[in-house]
Amino acid sequence: MSRILILGGYGGFGARLSRRLAARGHDILVAGRHLGKAAAFCDDLPNAMPVVADRDGDLGAVLAEHHPDLLIDAAGPFQGSGHHVVQACIDAQVHYLDLADGRAFVAGISMLDGAAKEAGVAVVSGASSVPALSGAVIRNLTIGMERVTAVEMAISASNRAAAGASVAAAILSYAGKPLSLWRGARRFTSHGWQEMRRERFALRDGTALSHRLVALADVPDLDLLPGRLPGKPAVIFRAGTELAFQNLTLWMASWLVRWGWLGSLAGLARWLLPLQRLTAGWGSDRSAMVVRVFGLVAGRRVERRWTLIASDGDGPEIPTLAAEIIADRIAGMPHGAGDAGPLLDLADFEPSFTGLSIRHESEEFEQRPALYDRVMGVRFAALPLEVRAMHQVLRDGGASGRATVERGRNPLARLIGALMRFPAAGEHTLHVGFREEHGVERWTRTFSDQAFHSNLCEESGQLVERFGPLRFRFDLPSDEQGLTMLMRGWSVLRLPLPLFLAPRTVAREWVEDGRFKFDVPIALPLIGPVIHYRGWLVPA
């Protein structure tokens, strides 16, 4: 057994971790800014002693006085925080562990690897739901996958699991701020607490939490996971509270930051907790987490899904479980500094899950063939490999290359091109990002720094491409050289329009010199050429 100093040891997650480690026989130094609060908490906890310590103060003196074997930082927030606590532990030759979910903080911990090795200590960051538990789940789900194309995660917290001040500050620190994602095989900028969607968490026996809102959250996995999985997949993480109006209020406020009207929502942190307490009796005591992994297993297109549902208010215990496991092992771990993502297996959590009202399970779902495969049927397999590779989208993908763009000179053609956000004439770098969901593919074509989008789907055996209210239906004749897109109809707001008024286009895809080539001319009756772009692409 060891002597463990826990910063924030009487706070929301810190108190839970203090109890769990004390129950395992460790001597716990419950540390925080307020001695009275620490002492009151220790009154009911065996093997516990209160200590005054400020994570922003002189921790070297505290460590020298109390000589802990391990310091656990459960205080936070870690967003925007430096590694001064870690450095103090290295200087004092004390093992270090934290519950951090700050993206830069956790991803940057490896910079201290050399110093930790020299001091003979183990430094582990992110021993929480992310990246420790999420990493364990994803390694379990990806066993046997030769390529992973997308990882999507979501957490929904019970409204009765009151968030602490650090959690509130963490969320508000990135709401509306630019958020870098690996998506479409390249770095893409979205914004915190946006791209909101409804999530359903369901087990096979019918137990489910439905229609819970979740939005983009900034977590270490967004940096750590793409490079650790075969295929360098897109990674998305969303989070939310149980009550929809709370999520929607924060979503609306995030736009004020995105538009530049507010620099940050961090100043609202002091108001968030009192408002949350007013609604603390609403909702349920159930929290949930889901992890979806899309990829190829022996050539099969699959989704593997892990779902966890916690009842009886046990959801807030989950962020402490990895720290409890690692605290028991850290003295025997290799010296150095790194994140907790690779350290644990899903089976390591099972004893802790069994002692709580937590149920979890994994499932595999066969995915339908790719869009062009469904439209073309057996002819798809006869296409050149490079053409097929461009159209085998499973949840996410991307390709890069170059394109030459010509624009029509008619003033009306220029106006239409501007409205459609078509690129300027000239030579361009080109990236095409593919996003697939529910059988619909969204293509984002970025010529240099200008992008335009379209959505593609299958209807009645034809390919349908939609630009806003405009819908175009195509046949896809093909041979061993490639395929052609022939327009067979068009509509506005689903109202059919005469084909003789339709844009004139015969788009082609083929292979030349081992590269995927494309040629897309678009002209309008009476107006003439609008745009003509051609070039090459290589799938990521």
FENZI-V635711 format. One record per backbone hydrogen bond with DSSP energy under -0.5 kcal/mol. NH is the residue of the N-H (numbers start at 1). CO is the residue of the C=O. Records with the same first field share a line. If there is no record, write none. Layout:
BEGIN
NH->CO, CO
END
This chain:
BEGIN
4->2, 27
5->70
6->4, 29
7->5, 72
8->31
9->6, 31
11->8
15->11
16->12
17->13
18->14
19->15
20->16
21->17
22->18
23->19
24->20
25->22
26->21
27->2
28->26, 47
29->4, 27
30->28, 49
31->6, 29
32->51
35->33
38->34
39->35
40->36
41->37
42->38
43->39
44->41
45->42
46->44
48->45
49->28
51->30
53->32, 51
57->54
59->57
62->58
63->59
64->60
65->61
66->62
67->63
69->3
70->3
71->95
72->5
73->71, 97
74->7, 72
81->78
87->83
88->84
89->85
90->86
91->87
92->88
93->89, 90
94->89
95->69
96->122
97->71
98->124
99->73
106->102
107->103
108->104
109->106
111->108
112->109
113->110
116->112
117->113
118->114
119->115
120->116, 117
121->116
123->336
124->96
125->338
127->98
128->126
132->126
133->128
134->129
135->131
136->132
137->133
138->134
139->135
140->136
141->137
142->138
143->140
145->142
146->144, 296
147->296
148->230
149->294
150->294
151->234
152->292
153->236
154->290
155->238
156->288
157->240
160->284
161->158
162->160
168->164
169->165
170->166
171->167
172->168
173->169
174->170, 171
175->171
176->192
177->174
179->190
181->188
183->181, 186
186->183
188->181
190->179, 188
192->174, 177
193->216
194->191
197->214
199->212
201->209
202->200
203->207
206->203
209->201
210->208
212->199
214->197
215->239
216->194
217->237
219->217
222->219
223->220
224->220
225->221
228->225
229->225, 226
232->229
234->149
235->182
236->151
238->153
239->215
240->155
242->157
246->243
247->243
248->244
249->245
250->246
251->247
252->248
253->249
254->250
255->251, 252
256->252, 253
257->253
258->254
259->255
260->257
261->256
262->256
265->172
268->265
269->266
271->268
272->268
273->269
274->270
275->271
276->272
277->273
278->274
279->275, 276
280->277
282->279
287->310
288->156
289->308
290->154
291->306
292->152
293->304
294->150
295->302
296->147
297->300
300->297
302->295, 300
303->365
304->293
305->363
306->291
307->361
308->289
309->359
310->287
311->357
313->285
314->311
317->314
318->314, 315
320->317
321->317, 318
322->318
323->127
324->320
325->321
326->322
327->323
328->324
329->325, 326
330->326
332->329
333->330
336->121
338->123
340->125
342->339
343->340
344->340
346->136
348->345
349->345, 346
350->346, 347
353->349
354->350
355->351
356->353
358->353, 356
359->309
361->307
363->305
365->303
367->301
372->391
374->370
375->371
376->372
377->373
379->376
380->377
381->378
382->379
383->380
387->384
388->384
389->385
390->386
391->387, 388
392->389
393->391
394->396
396->394
397->434
399->432
400->538
401->430
402->536
403->428
404->534
405->426
406->532
408->530
414->410
415->411
416->412
417->413
418->414
419->415
420->416
421->418
422->417
426->405
428->403
430->401
431->446
432->399
433->431, 444
434->397
435->442
436->395
437->440
440->437
441->456
442->435
443->441, 454
444->433, 442
445->443, 452
446->431, 444
447->445, 450
448->429, 446
449->447
450->447
452->445
454->443
455->466
456->441
457->464
459->462
462->459
463->474
464->457
465->472
466->455
467->470
468->466
470->467
471->491
472->465
473->489
474->463
475->486
479->482
482->479
483->509
484->477
485->507
486->475, 484
487->485, 505
488->473
489->473
490->497
491->471
492->495
493->469
494->469
495->492
496->494
497->490
501->498
502->499
504->523
505->503
507->485
508->519
509->483
510->517
511->481
512->515
515->512
516->537
517->510
518->535
519->508
520->533
522->531
523->504
524->528
527->524
528->524
530->522
531->522
532->406
533->520
534->404
535->518
536->402
537->516
538->400
540->398
END
